[in-house]
């Protein structure tokens, strides 16, 4: 077992096509984990082991692996997670960052910071993850280290510090200069870069390298008071002292060291692995994991990074397997042996861990024990899903859950036969356990099953998974936008359910107030905000007996789920019960459930309900020649262009567009730009639909 300070848990994340998986494959090769370099473009990448990933050349799900690396004579254990770059799978990045201690952000040497790079960077900020930057593809035509480096500082607002400099770029990339030691290295192509040779710094770049090193020393000195004094006294500062200051600054997220290379040409990857060990934190160097007491969520608890402390771990991924679910887990404290019993405090159930595996992509190595700092897969858990905590039954703690975004797109799906109908239910439950950003529900009115996800590609992958991997034959409808409903103002409504014609009747009467509400308001008032719905009981004097109050809430909550206008969920609402009446004999839970539903509908109609649509942040990169066509087309799609940026002879446009107008955009964009423009899109917010468009959406729904 590697010592605690000889472990690094890190992930590789970036914009789509920046070369994350290629970097991961080189790390596996140089650490001796694989004997042959896998390539994304030939479908042989170890980390892209799903058939869909190999066919499409993209990463869909994060893959974990553990590999060894010897640095300055010491053996280290690297737990590495390769994450997707496509925005439809942002949940995979999110849950990986939640359990990692550090990350390597990869950038394209020609493009610099791209749209998805910003999203990933913000996610890493939210989870307070220290980062290194790797400017990849320095062998690409048009690659520019200075441009890419400055884009990290300007577009991300990050205190980036170069620790390396490339020797040449494009086809002339000769090697890398280490700015700490002012030594240059050449990576021998005939030996797939495995042989690294020290070479003299070329004369034409020496002055530039010395200027970069001066900046590096200055930035390092700013991170340490003792070094600041010595720097001002113009004393010599050694490479080890610079390294120590940078490590301290990186772990505190005050500085982000920048490396460079070309993973595809095997240049610079070993130095990047050394950088992971030198600058990214060991598990005990990050803050202790935060949690709460099980019974009282206001009581905060922490767990130390210590194998002897009570066991606490977080489930960050569940993968269904024919031999039983693999539950990917990050162990934060304590230790666990196979066969032990753990508690899931989220649902109060106890689970037995029958087996523990160290994962290498889709291969597994059995282990008898795991302890704090490890990332492993457990087998035997039946009731634990992504975001759940596993802990010592005698020392319960609930670790902070992850927030999962709401889906923005849905489509209907129908089983082809009765046999498929039975299989479909099980298959959808399995996918839902694996992918928390996926939703499905059965529509009683149409008799269809509706599946919802983060984008067209996401739903397409799920459809393929159902048909090819799970052998369920289904017919699918066209993708539809996941609209939402919201109340506009505060208003009151009364709901009465009354059936009193001979014998035992039905009677329920309640008066409700609805108003727009936010998560922040719910937290301030200490109200539950599940499904963006809060319920507050303000009935006094016993006008409604206590046992009927939950029925009123249930009636209102179920009505909110199916909407008031056109069957879309109504979100961001607070319902206050202010009055009501009951009958000694005729009142029942079902009567008050119906009264709650009627009262909620009436209050919503009085408040006014508006339709909301998902707005996407769209980033388009287009050659200058097609700028007019692209902007004109975005305007026709109700897009608002927020900014334009010149990048050489291309333009970068950032716009906000309704998702409903973006179907088929990739084909249109390719057509109008002769295939030379590209775009990426991510969910931004929900906003009211303009009245004329809302009318056309609602008419078929009413009909």
Secondary structure, 3 states (H helix, E strand, C coil): CCCHHHEEEEEEEECCCCCHHHHHHHHHHHCCCCCCCCCCCCCCCCCCCCHHHHHHCCCCCCEEEEEEEEECCEEEEEEEEECCCCHHHHHHHHHHHHHCCEEEEEEECCCECCHHHHHHHHHHHHCCCEEEEEEECCCCCCCCHHHHHHHHHHHCCCCEEECEEEECCHHHCCEEEECCCCEEEEECHHHCCCCEEEECCCHHHHHHHHHHHHHHHHHHHHCCHHHHHHHHCCCCCCHHHHHHHHHHHHHCCCCEEEEECEHHHCECHHHHHHHHHHHCCCHHHCCCEEEECCCCCCCEEEECCCCCCCCEEEEEEEECCCCCCEEEEEEEECEEECCCEEEECCCCEEEECCEEEEEECCEEEEECEEECCCEEEEECCCCCCCCCEEECCCCCCEECCCCCCCCCEEEEEEECCHHHHHHHHHHHHHHHHHCCCCEEEEECCCCEEEEEECCHHHHHHHHHHHHHHCCCCEEECCCEECCEEEECCCEEEEEEEEECCCCCCEEEEEEEEEEECCHHHHHHCCCCCHHHEEEEECCCCCCCCHHHHHHHHHHHHHHHHHCCCCCCCECCEEEEEEEEECCCCCCCHHHHHHHHHHHHHHHHHHHCEEEEEEEEEEEEEEEHHHHHHHHHHHHHCCCEEEEEEEECCEEEEEEEEEHHHCCCHHHHHHHHCCCCCEEEEEEEEEEECCHHHHHHHHHHHHC
